[in-house]
Amino acid sequence: MLENSFGLIFFLKAPRNESKIRSVYFRITVDGIPKEASTRRQWDVERWNQKIERAVGTKEDAKSLNFFLDSLMMKIHEIKTEILYSGKPITSKKIMDHIMGKITPRTTVLKEFQIHNDEMKALLGNGYSEATLERFNITKNHVTAFIKFKHKADDFEFIDLNLEFVKDFEFYLRTVRKCANNTTLKYIANFKKIVIRAIDKEIIAKDPFTSFKSRKTKIIKKPISANDLAKLEKHDFLIERLDTVRDIFVFQCYTGLAYIDAYQLKNADIKDGVDGNQWIMSERQKTNSSTNVPLLPKALNIIEKYKEHPLCLKRGTILPVVSNQKMNAYLKEIAVLCGFPFTLNTHMARRTFGSTITLNNNVPINVVKEMLGHSSVKQTESYAITEQASIGREMSVLTKKLNSEKTEMTQQDSALLCRLEKEIQIIKEKYKIA
């Protein structure tokens, strides 16, 4: 926002005792509103020229004062320009506050990032999870390393943040850190949240991400097929930890619970439903949305199997779930032992429930949405990956329908031919045609 008028003058302020030695002052005027302050320098009135607003003479003390006043004038104009670029209104008070050191030091990227992460840590369990905090801590570490790598600095001022910084950070993640496309964009999205927060706090005026373009790579996350799930359930594991992890994974496949929800599942979450059967009735840790899932027989059997497990008794949980890292590591072993040409992970179980167990068995998608705790059917649609068996069933129905229509058409053609032959015979007899 441009000011209507701006003025800066240096002058000697007359003391009460009419001394020739006076204080050197400066006055800033913006839109007719003046603010003045002392430079904390004194000068002889007889060696001062008010027309040029400088000391006169060739002595070193005059040169020193004039150099100081020139530097102060440049600093005032720099502050004025900085305020202008920030998009905030320019006032004489604001400029003076900067000069007198009354303005808070510029906010830096990493400092604001840490404030955000500290606030998130304080809200763990009340809107944020440990996993989310960990992702933002990792992102901050990447930004810290990038600033040291690219700018040879320990931090970076928000006011200097621009599109070039964002693009360089993206390039750094892809090349130096060897991050895949989607992983890179996740870190950038986390960093963008800090930038948007800075805009909301009026730390910066312009969003450096405005012209940043990116596109995620679409990844089809397949569930386990019915045949592979049956193979997994029947496999005899000689190692107890693998047997336990397999059971927990299968439980997720038949309930649709995410890892953290299976980890936290307690006896109080198992309740009698309206149908008289046992249901899981809880809140999803990730979204706080309700999850109401009738317990299928295989899930009930697993609950019964582990009700006396030491870890369950110690924690008061339904299942002896270990850390997500260990779960996924053990599931890799399980996939190898079962001869699967793919890797298992905890989230694949949730997709298996959404696709193989429910949608492929004609459970309506709106019902699956409620059981998964999704906020919209669109979320659930991404789970609706049709199996070959399902495709085969539908094509078999279509084949029968087409064959039926073909048979019906053949019968109609035969009847029509019969009718035509009779009519031809009548015409032959009428006109005595041989």
Summary of the structure (lengths in Angstrom):
residues: 434
radius of gyration: 38.3
end to end distance: 107.1
largest distance: 150.9
contacts: 1163
relative contact order: 0.06
helix: 56%
strand: 12%
